[in-house]
Amino acid sequence: MTISFRIFLTIIAFASFYFVIKNIRKSKLLISDCIFWFFFSLIVVLLAIFPGIAIFFADLMGIQSPVNLMYLILIGLLLYLTFKQTIRISELETKITNIVQDITIERKDKK
């Protein structure tokens, strides 16, 4: 991994950490949702500071370049986040449907 790529990864990790903290303070983000982003930032920083970890696992998995392993890890984490958010959206849609049905029944009973 080149030094410029490692610096770029570190900057991205600290920027994401900063934005997460900023949004927590503004009450735009739940702390439970922040755990993923903290984990994400930590992995990126560790792999940027200690490229030997990425080199070791890239060799172990038969991946030609540690940078490709980085992309694979980041894509995997983002896919996990997308899946988690999809589940959450589905649960919220179900709750909204139930609330609307309950309100409709209550209004009908009042008439």
N, C-alpha and C positions, 0 to 999 in steps of 0.2 A: 504494500500500500504506500502510495506516495505521501510525502509530508503535507502537500497541499490538500489532498483528499482527507487526511486525518484532521487537519485544521478545520476544513469545511464541516466534517462530521461533528466536531466538538462545538463549533459555532451553532450549528443546527440544534444540537442537543440542549445547549444552554438557552437558546432562543425559545425552544418549545417549553422548557422548564419555566422560563420567565413568563410566557403567555399563560401557562396554566396557573401560576401563582397570581398573576394579575386578574384572571377571570374568577378565581376563588374569592379574592378580595371584593370583587364587584358582585358577588353572589350569582354569577352567570353559570357556574359550573359546580356540580356536586362533588364533594370530596371523594365519594366512592368512585366516580368516573375518573378522577385524577390519578388513581393508583396505576392505571394502564399507562398514562402519559409519563408518570415518574419512572415506571419500569422501562418504558421505551427510551427515555432520555438516558437512564443509567446504562442500558445495554450499549447504546451508541457511544457514550463517553468511554466506557470500558474497552470497547473494541477499537476506538480511536487512539486511546492512550497506550493500550497494550496490543499492538497488532499481531504479536506472537500467538494470541488466542485465536484470532481469525485464520492465521496461517496454519496453525495446528489442525483446527477443525476442517479447513478447506482440504488439506492433505488427507485427513482421515476420511472425509466423504468423497474424495476423488474429484473435487472441484478445482478447476485449473487455476483460478485466481482468488485471493482473499476478498477482493472487491466484489466479485460475483457472489461470494458467500454473504457479504454484507447486504447486497441487494436482495438476496433470497430471504435472509432473516427479516429485513424491513418489510418486504412484501408479505411474508407470512404473518407478521405482527399486525399489519394493516388489514389483512384479510380477516384475522381474528376479531379485530375491532369492528369491522363492517358486519360480521356475522352477529356479534354481541349486540350491536345497535339495531340490527334487523329484528332480533328477538324482542328487544325492548320496545320498539315501535309497534310490533304486533300485540304485545301485552297492553300497551297504552290504548291502541285502537279498540281492543276488546273491552277495556274498562270504560272508554267513552261511550261505546255502544250500549253497555249495561246501564250507565248513568242516564243516558238519553231515554232509554226504555223505562227506567224507573220514574223519571220526571214525567213522562207521557202518561204513565199509569196513574200517578198521583193527581195530575191535572184532570184526567178523565173521571177519577173517583170524586173529585171536588164538585163536579158539575152535576 
